[in-house]
Amino acid sequence: MNNDERQFEDFARGIKFDDNPNAEHRDELEQDLLRVLTKQPRHKQHPLKIWRIIMKSNMTKLATAAVIIVAVVLTVTILDRTVTPAWAIEDTIKALDQFSGIYLSGVFGVPIEKISRGEDLVLKDGENMSVEFWMQANEERTRSENFRIEAGDGTVWSVCNSMTYKYDPKNNTVRVQSGRSIESSIWPCGDYLSKVQEFMQDWQVMYGKDAVTGRDCAFITLSNPSQGQSWWLEIDLETNLPVRAKGWHNTRREGTPSMNFQRIIFFEKLPDDIFEFEIPEGATVIEE
């Protein structure tokens, strides 16, 4: 008898049939079960016949079912430990260090104008708007240098070469300001992400598949009670980069997200011409 057979025999002998008061019959059932599962003959009786005899006992059916369930659970557990993906924030920090350009597209539940003016952030019907963002970091990778936003209503903000342009399609006007009136004051580099994990609350990591690509992903949730905000972030486990993100102006991730980015792409460097703004023909230019 090899080691596997010996271990299985010990396991089979450990199965109890306490509801059967007949000790002799109990021992016989245990021996029959052991012979069937280890393929040992019993007086030349056909194994299939033995199996049918054993299965006539309700307690044996339950015990056999338990053996199968335990085997399946153990198998799933072992397989799960070998294939379950793992993610650590250090993986994403390392991956992000390769990039200085970001593109995001999705939906804002709150108009950008209202956020910039600090107005009431309660969502109202019809306020959702598609948006696209392009951001290029400065050389120190501490904030954005160039910035561009294109909203679904045709509004464009562009920051390029320390000049800010805002195009209003309704009035066909372009407002021009010196300096960066729109920027990302922080950049998602190593120090920033470490601080996020340190100071945010309800940090949880779960694993699953991306709903679109089917790739393995980590899903991170966190909140900031002091500002009444919460977030959901999806990390692709092959690249260790964020691919989707949502944010709420409440700590419970309830209701329509105030921002819902369904596409996030990172670049080593975005082309400069993405941020260059061309004044539309006939537009009124207002310098501020």
Summary of the structure (lengths in Angstrom):
residues: 288
radius of gyration: 31.5
end to end distance: 90.2
largest distance: 102.5
contacts: 763
relative contact order: 0.13
helix: 31%
strand: 32%
